[in-house]
């Protein structure tokens, strides 16, 4: 019997590992007009991803992507100095077009939508604090900097597929190309340094799903 997977009115819930792999482009960091640091690198991280899809027809769906919080380590580019870390949540709403028909077991799709990335619990690493001590010429342990990252809004594009195991269970593979741009602030007692970071990650997810 054919697998009826993506009919009008169907809900599909998927869950599995998801990786956010930044392809960042950072401004240089001008520290009090004394030293210019060569920007930052943002490291990849994996978490549990969850997507929910409502099918308006056998070809058109609306998807919401969510995940458990990501924690990204941040380093000063080319210097290997640990700058800190941040947590983030990347809810993403997508309009999707599915190829094939409702009786197909294999349903590739493309999507386009909007992402907002919410940064929180930003921390400065002690290595950067000590580097800043040396730059501004104060005793080690003097600088105690704070990090702030501005919430981002951007476009996200998606490609993926569902493969139906039976009428309800499926496996899914998906990737997103997401525009994440944020303004970073490093605050110290001697001033605030601002610089832009284009995180622009590729996001990968492999999941198991259930059709309701």
N, C-alpha and C positions, 0 to 999 in steps of 0.2 A: 504494500500500500504506500502511496506517496506521503511524504511528511509535509503537513500543513503548518508552516512555521511563522510566516509573516503576514497574516491576514489582517484586514482592517479591524481595529479594536484590540489587537493583541498587545500584551505587555511582555517585555523580555528583560530579565534581571541577570546581570553577569558579574562575576567576581573573580579576581586572580591577581597575580603579581604585576605591578606597574613600575616602570623605571622612568625617572625624569633625568635626561642627559643634556645639561646645558651646553650651548654653543655660544658662549658669552663674548661680548665686545664691550670693554670697559674704558671709560675715560681715565686719564692719568689722575693721580691724587696729589694735589699741591698742598703740602703741609706747611702752613704758616709762611709761605713764600720762601722757605728755607731749602726744602728738598722736594723733588717731584718723584713720587713712587709710580711704578708702571702699571697701575690698575689692579684689578683683582681677577682671580679664577674662582669659579663656582663649581663644586664637585657634584657628580651624579649621586642619586640615591634611589633606593627601591622601597616600595611600601605595598599595602593592599589597596587595589583599585576596585571600584564598584561603578557600574554603569546601569542606568535604567532607561529603557526605550518604550515609547508608546507609538504604535503603528497607526497613522491616519489612513493609510491604504496599504496595499501589498507592496508598494514601492517607496512611500514617504513615511519617514519616522522622525521623531524628536527624541534626542538623547541627552541625558544629564550625566556628566562624569564627575565623580567624587572619589576621595581617597582618604586613608588615614594620614595624619600630618607627616610631611617630608621634613627631614633635617639635612640641610646642605652645609658642608664645611666650606669656608672661604679662605683663600690664600692670596698673598701679594704676588702678582704675576712675576715669574722669572727669578724671584728672590727666595721662594720657598718659605716665607714667613707666614705662620699661621695667623690669619687676621681675625677669625671668629667663626660663628655659625649662625644660622637662622632656621626657624621652622616656617613652613608655608602650607597653605591649602589652595588648590587650584580649580575650584568649580568651573565647569565648562559646559555650555549649552549649545547643542549642535542640531542643525537640520540635515537630515540624511536622505540620500537617494539610493535605493537598493536595486541591483540589476537581477535579471532572471524573473521568476514568478513565484507565487506563494507555494507551489508544489515542489520547488527546487530544494534539494538538500544543501547545496552550496550557494550562498548569497553574498557576493561581494558588494561593497557599498562605498560611497564617497560622502563626506560631510563638510559643512562649513558653518561656523558659529562664532561665539564670543566667549572669551575667557576672562575671569578676574582672578588674580593671584593675591592672596592676603598673607603678608609676612607678619610674624610675631615671635616673641621671645628671642630677639636678636641679642647676641653676646659678642663682646670683644675678647679675643684670646690674649693671655698674658704676654705672649711673644710680641704681639703688636704694641702692647702697652710699653714694653721695655724698649722696643725700637723707637717709639715716639719720645720716650725719656731721652734717648741719645740724640735725637734730631733737635729737640728744643733745648737741650743742654741742662737738664735737671737731674737730680739724683735718681737712681733706679727705684722704682716703686712709687714715684710721684704721680705719674699720669694714670688716671683711671677713666678711660674713654667709654663712651656709650655709642651704640650703633642703632640707627633707625633706617628702615627701608619702606618706601612709599608703596601703597597698594597699586597694582598694575591692572589696566584694562587693555585688551588687545584681541585681534582676530586669530582664530584657530581653524586649521584645515585638517581633515581626517581621511584616512583610507583604512578599510578593514574588511573582514569577512566573517560570516557565520557558517558553520557546518553542522547540520542537524544530525544527531545520533539517532533520535527517534522523534515522535511528535512533540516532545516537551524538552528534552535535554539537547544541548549543543555545545560546541567548542568555538571560541572566538579568538581572532588575532586582530590587533588594531594598532595604528600609530597616528600620532598627532604632531603637526608642526605649529607651534604656538608662539605668538608675539608677546613676550613679557619684557617690559621696559620699566625700570624703577629708578628713583632717585635715592642715593645713599647719603646718609649724614653720619660723620664721625664727630662726636661732640667731646671736647675736652675743656678744661678750665681756661685754656689760653685761646680758645676759639672753636669754630665749627667748620669742618671741611665737607663740601658737597661735591658729588660727582655722579654721573649717570652710568648705569649698567644695563646693557641689553642682554638679558639672559637667554632668550630665544631657544628654548629646549626642543629636542625631539623626544617625544614620549612614547614608550613602547608598553603594550599590555597583552598578556596571554591569559585567557580566562575560560571558565566554565559557566554556561548560562542555562536558564530555565524559562520556558515560555508559558505564560499563564493564559 
